[in-house]
């Protein structure tokens, strides 16, 4: 959403993470004599509730919103962004003493509705931007700890997730089928759960609890497939402290039909868990507290290794078909076809407002599902994996033939390309002032505007095809983690 006067002044967004909302506001430049507008309407001196994200299904409670209040006092505009918690207070502010307009100096505000700094699923949040909105600055060149996980050296390692407190979570499969909770400060394995042999363990996702509410603790979810055409969604208590083992932390598991596959991370929205059902299994929805299967929506065509997305609806992209589902019933509300390029997806849609960025048939595409149009698409490229999107710079990043492309999100034009000596593996993650990518041996921190290398550190991982990165915490206590096959995790602290 843009708020504009004579110049572009503000960009506001909300990252929807279950159990807490990130509301963000950035103001740029100044407002010469002119009246600020929201979506083409004049709201100067008025309170305007702008609904971004909203509640699932419309009928499920009151929608979260941002309230924009424009006031002018003695020649200055006061711009306030508040959550619904403050809306009643702001509505009482008198609309008086409005004397003209003047300049607004550069301002940036980030308001957290909730607690912590979560990276709860692949790509950070449920719309998979791949950006930590709070992390800024460089980490140290040398790691402060490195660990080898049980089952080394025959492991496949999942992406890392975190609830934003002190523990990171990841799963391993092949050598040992396990879920691990690891202390971020020293790399100690806090607790583990062994799923046993004969299973494919999926990637984890977290539901962040409500601070101070003992009945609403952090939970971690993992989908596990067997070779018998069945799968199970596991839910674990992820509260901090205590001496509980992994087995003690298991709250429930629910069986559901799904072909043998590696599940990517579920997403958790408004008390529901959404996970892909594998080959021919469609999309499945569970109650996040009880584990009861709410529905399983089948759809045509196989697809595996993908994750759903959320932005005012559940988005899925498998085998060239982009769909928006009703989050309550699972029914497909809208769909459009794109070039498929095989049945093994290995991607997810990155959703931002009306636009979706995705990789299809080796090309990066910007799609507007509401009008069933492709805004732009690359051609003759070899793009793999998933894109990352920076809503501040309006740039989208994608791995292309082992190098990294940065593109203008508006028109798809190439801004810069980073081509290290060895090919990039894994996913791109973004901080406020850095783009992080990894090759087999090195992690690079790039200037997001120029693509120049600002920082680099050794991964310490001798072989293996995959590297996963996580930017954890805020600027004052943040860390960069790298995990990869065959079971090594390394931490770089600020």
N, C-alpha and C positions, 0 to 999 in steps of 0.2 A: 504494500500500500504506500502510495506517495502522498505527501502533503506539500502543496506547492503554492508559492506566491509568484512573483515575477521570475524567481529562480527556483530550482528544485531545492527544497529546504530540508525535508525529513523523509526518512524511510523507517517504517515501523513494521515489526513482524513478531510473530509468536511461534515458538517451537513447542509443539504439543508432546509432552512426556507425561505418561500416566503418573499421578501422584504429585505432580508439580508442573507449573507452566513457566516457561521463560518468556517474558515479555520484553521486547527490545525496542529501543528508539535511538535513531541517530539523526542529528541535525547538522546541516552543512551550509557553509557560506552565510549570507545575510539576506534579510528581506528589505529591499528598498521599498519605498512607499507603494504599498499594494496590499490587497486583502487575501490572507491565506484561505485556501479552499481544500475541501476534502471530497474527492470523487466528483469534482465539478460543482459542488454546492458550497455556498458561503456559510461558514459556521463561526465567523468571528464573533467573539463574545457569547458563544453558546456552548453548551456541553453536548458532545456527540458521542454516542456509544457505537463503536465500530467492531463488528463481530468477526474475529479472525479465528478460524479453526472450529469453534463452536462445540456443542455437545453432540455426542453420537445420537443419531436417530431423532433429534429434535425434541421428542417427548421425554427424554431422559433428563429432567431437571433443567435448571436455568443455564443458559449458555455463558461460558466465560467470555469476557469482553475486555477490550481496552476502552477507556473513556478519554476522549480528547477535549480539553477545556482551553479555550482561547480567551485570554483576558489581556487588556491593555491598561497599564497604570502609568501615568505621567510619561507617555511617549514610548513605553516598552511593552512588548507582547510577552506574556508569561505563558509558556507552553507546558502543560502538565500531562503526563501519561500515567494512568493509575489503573489498577485492577478493580474488579467489582467490589473488592473489600473496601476501597476508598471512595467508591462512586457516590454513596449517600452523603459523605462529607463534602465532596467537591460540588454536589448539586446545591449546597447551601451557600456557596460563595456568591455574594451579590455582584450583579453585572452593572457596576457603577464605576464612575471615575475613568471612563474610557476616553482618553484624550490622545487622538492621533495614533500614528505608527512611527517606529524608529527601527534601528538596526538590532538584529539578534546576533551576538557573537557566536562563534563556533562552540557547540555544546554537544556532548555525547552522554547518554544516560543508559544504563542497563538495569532493569528492575526485575528481580526474581520473585515470582509468585510461587511460593513453596520453599524448598530448602535444598541445599547441596548443589553439586555440579555434575549431573549424571551423564553417563554415556551408556544408555540402557539397552541398546541393540546395535546391530550393524549400522554404521553410518551415524551413530550418535543418538538420534531421535527417531520417531516413527515416520518422519518423511525423509530420513536418510540423507540429510544434507552433507554429512561428513565433516562438520565444523564444530569446534569447541568455541563458543562465543566469548568465553572468559579468559582464555589462555593467551598470554602475550609474553614476548621476550625469548631469550635463548636458554637452552639447557646446557649443562656442562659437556665437554668433549668426551670425557671418559665416563663409563657407567659406574654407578655406585653399588650395583649388585647384578649377578647373573646366576640363574639356576637351571638345572636340568631336571625335567619332570620324570616321574616313574614311567618306565617303558622305553626310555631313550635307548637306542637311537632309531626306533622303528615307529615313530608317532606321526600322525597328522594332527596339527594343532589348529584350534578354532580362533576366530577373532576374540579380542578381549572386551569385556564390558565391566562397568563399574557403576555403583549407586552414588558415587561422589563422596564417600566417607573415607575408609582406609583399606578397603579390600577390593581386589580385582578378581574377575572370574574368567575361566576359560575351560574348554573341554579338549580331550584328546581321544583319538580313535586309532584303530589298527593295532599298534603295539599294546596299549592299555586303553580300555573304554572308560574314561573317568571324567568327573567334574571336579575342578579344584578352585578353592578360595584361597588367595595368596595375599599376604600383607604387602602393601605397597612400599613400606618403609625399609624392609629388610629382605623381602623375598621368601620369608617363611611360609610354608604351606599351612594355612590356618585350619582347613578341613578339606576332606576329599570324599567322593562317593564313587564306588566301583560298580559299573553297570553289568559287568560280566562279559563273557565271550559271546560271539555270534550276533553282535549288534553293530549298527552304525549310529554313533552318537552325534547328534546335531549340534549346532551352535547355540550358545546360551542367550537369554534375554532377561532383563530385570524389571520388576515392578517396585517402584520406590514407595515406601510407606509414608505415613503422615507423622511428622515429628511430634513427640509427646503422646502419641496415641499407641498404647501398648497392644491394642487389637489390630493395628495396621502396621505390620513390620515389612521390611524389605523381603522380597521373594525372588528367587531365580527359577527360570523355567527352561527345560531342555526337552526337545522331541527326539525320541530314539526309535529307530526302525529295526525290525528283525527281518529274517529271510523268509518268514512265513506269510508275508502279505499283511502283517499287522504292525502297528506302531503304538507308542505310548507317549503321552505328555507327562513329564515329571515336574513336580513343584517342590521346592526346598525353602525352608526358613533361612533367610540370609541375614538375620539380625546380628549385630556385632557383639563380641564378648561371649562369655560362657565357655564351657568345655564340651559342647555337644559334638558328636561325630557326624559324619555325613549321613549315616543311617538314621541317627536321631533327628536329623533335620528334614528328612523326607516327610512331607505333609500328605501328599497323595500322588497317585498315578492313574491315568485314564487311558484305556485302550481305544484305538480307532483304526479303521482300515486304511492302509497306505502301503504302497510298494516300497521295496528296499531302496533307500537313498540316503544321502547326507542332507539332513534338513538344515537350511539356513535359519537365522534367528527368527523367532516369533516377534510379534509386536503386541504390546499390552495397552489397551485403550479403554477407559471408563469401565473398569471391572471385567473386561473380556480379554482373552488371549486368542490371537489369530495366527494360524500356522498353515503353511502349505501342506497338502495331503499327498504329495508325491505323484508318481506316474498314475494318472487316471483318478487320483484321490481328491482333486479340487482344493478348495479352501475350507478349513475347519475352524470352528469357533468354540471356545470353552469358557465357562465361568472361572474367573481368575481366583476366586476364593475357595470354591468347592470342587473344581475340576469337572463339573458336569458338562458333557458335550451338548452345546446348544444347537448346532446344526453343522452339516457338512455339505457344501455346495459343489456338486460335480460340474465339470465343464469339459468340452471336447479338447482332445490333444494332450499328449504327455508333456510333462515339464518337471524338472527337478533342479535342486540347488538354486532356490530363489527365496525371496522374502516379500511379504506384502508390505504396503505402505499406507499411511493414513494422512488425509487432509480433507476434512468434511466428507469422509467416506473412505472405504477400504479400496485400495488400488492393487491390482495384480497384473503381472505381465509374464505370460508364458507362451512360448512357441509363436511369437509374433502377434498375440492378441492382448491388447491393453483393455482392461475392464475396470469399471467402478462399481463396487458392490454396496448394497444396503448393509450397514454394519449391524443392524438388528436381525435381519432375516437371511442375509447372505445373497439375496437375489441380485442378478446383474442388472444394474440400472442403465449402463451405457457401455459400449465397447467399440473398438475400431481395430482394423487389421493393419499390421505392418510386416515388412519382410522378416521371415523367421530365422533363417540361417541355422537350422538344426533344432534338435529337441533338448539339448543340454543348455539350460539358460545361463546359469552363473551370473545373474544380474538381478537388479530390482529397479523399479522406477523411483526417481528422485522428484518429489512433488513440491512445488512452490506456488501457491495461489492457483491460478488457472492453468499453469504450465507444468509439464512433466518432461524431465530429461531422462533419456534411457539409451542403452546400447542395443541395437537391433541389426543383425546381419552384418556385423563388423563396422557399423556406422553409428555415430552419435546423432541423436535426433531430439529436437525440441518439438513437443506435441501439445496441442490444445484439444483435450478430449471433448470438451463441451461443444466444440464446433467440428470435431473430427477432422482437424487439419494438422498438417506438419508445417510448423513455422519455418524451420530450416533443418537441413541434414547435411552431414559431411558426405563426401564421395571418394571412392578409391582409397579408403583408409583401412587400417587393420586394428580397430579399436576393440579392446577386451575389457572384461570386468565391469565395474560400475563407475559412473561419474560422481564427482563431488561438486557442490554448488556453493558459492560465496554470495549471500544476499546483499552484503555491503558493497563489494566491488562489482557485483553483477557479472561474475566470471564463472565459467564452468570448466572443470578439468577432467581429462580422460587419458588413460594410458593407450598409446598408439604405437604398435609395433615395438614395444620395449622402451619407448620414450614418453614424455609427458607433454600433452598439448594443453595450453590455456587459451580459452576462446571467449570472445564477447558473447554473453548470454543473449543479447538482444538480436544479433544477426548471425552469430556463428562464426564470425571472422576470427582467424588465428592471431592471437596476440603475441605468443612466444612458444618456443618448444625447448624442452630440456632433454638432452640425449647423453646420458652417462655412458661410460665405457662398457658396462654390463647392463643387460636389460632390466627394467623396473619390474618388480613382482609385487603382487598384493594390491591393496587399495590406497588411495590418496586420502590423507587427512589434513584438515585446515585449522590453523589457529588465527587469531586476529591479524597477525602480521607475518605469517609464515605458511608455506606449503611444504608438507612432509611427504616424501616418497622413499621407497627402499629398493635397493638391488639385493642380490644375495649377500653381499659383504658389507655394504654401506647404507646408512640412512642419511638422507640429505634434507636440509632445511633451505627452502628457496624463497627469494623475494617474490611476493605474489604479483607485483607490478612488472618486474623485469625478467623474472626467472633465474636471476643470478644466484649462485650458491653462497649462502650466508653461513651455514653450519654443516658439519658432517661428523658422523660417528660410526664406529665399527659395529656391526650387528653381533659379532661373536658367534654366528651360526654357521657351521662349516659346510653344510650342504642342505638339500631340500628345495622344493619348488615354490614354497609359499612363505611370505612374510606379512605379518599383521601389525599394524601400528595403533596405538591409543595415546591421545593427549589427555592427561588426567589432571583434574584439579584446576585451581585458578592461578593467576599469574604469580602470587606470592608463594605458593606451595606446590606448584605444578610439576608434573613429570611426563616424560615421553617413554612409553614402553614399546618394545618390539618383541614379538613372539613368532616362532616359525618352526616348520618341520626341520629337524626331527625331534623337537621337544625342548627347545631352549627359550627362556624368557629373560630379557635384559631391561634394566631401568636406567634412564638418564634423568638426573634431578636438576632443578634450577639452582 
